[in-house]
């Protein structure tokens, strides 16, 4: 399964964004940010890639500071692949 990570530079912004997505019926998880993604607060919002367009729309309607970007996360045979979108 493909996931997207929404990465912020602030824990507060990360948790706010997760709550916004939950309020809009988008299932999310708070996960540790992979080490290959630096410059962040250490946690990210993880959601299924099927919701990506809705999440982008919600992000564009908010004024959340400290957004670092979206990252595609896939895992094959236990090996993760992370690509900045």
C-alpha positions in Angstrom: 0.0 0.0 0.0 1.2 3.5 -0.8 1.2 6.2 1.9 1.9 9.9 1.9 3.6 11.6 4.8 2.8 15.3 5.5 5.9 16.7 7.2 6.1 19.8 9.3 8.9 21.6 11.2 6.7 21.9 14.3 5.0 19.3 16.4 2.1 21.7 17.0 1.5 22.1 13.3 1.8 18.4 12.7 -0.9 17.6 15.4 -3.1 20.5 14.2 -3.0 19.1 10.6 -3.8 15.6 11.8 -6.8 16.9 13.7 -8.0 18.8 10.6 -7.8 15.7 8.5 -9.6 13.6 11.1 -12.4 16.2 11.3 -12.8 15.8 7.6 -13.1 12.0 7.8 -9.6 11.2 6.5 -8.0 8.4 8.4 -4.5 9.3 9.6 -1.8 8.1 11.9 1.0 10.1 13.7 4.3 8.4 12.9 7.9 9.0 13.5 9.4 10.8 10.5 12.0 8.6 8.7 15.6 9.7 9.4 16.2 10.3 5.7 13.9 13.3 6.0 15.8 15.8 8.0 14.9 19.3 9.3 11.6 18.2 10.8 10.1 18.0 14.3 10.4 14.2 14.4 6.7 13.2 13.8 4.6 13.2 10.6 1.0 12.7 9.5 0.6 9.5 7.5 -2.4 8.8 5.3 -3.3 6.6 2.4 -2.4 8.1 -1.0 -6.0 7.8 -2.2 -6.8 10.9 -0.1 -3.9 13.0 -1.5 -6.0 15.4 -3.6 -8.4 16.0 -0.7 -5.5 16.6 1.7 -3.8 19.1 -0.7 -7.1 21.0 -0.9 -7.5 21.1 2.9 -3.9 22.3 3.3 -4.3 25.0 0.7 -7.4 26.3 2.7 -5.5 26.6 5.9 -2.7 28.9 7.1 -0.6 26.2 8.7 3.0 27.4 9.1 6.0 25.2 9.2 4.9 22.9 6.4 7.9 21.1 4.9 6.3 19.0 2.2 4.7 15.8 1.2 6.6 12.5 0.8 5.5 9.3 -0.9 6.3 6.3 1.2 6.2 2.8 -0.2 7.7 -0.4 1.1 8.7 -3.5 -0.9 10.1 -6.5 0.7 10.7 -4.6 3.8 12.7 -1.9 2.1 11.2 1.6 2.3 11.3 4.1 -0.6 10.7 7.7 0.2 10.3 10.4 -2.5 9.5 14.1 -2.0 6.5 15.1 -4.0 
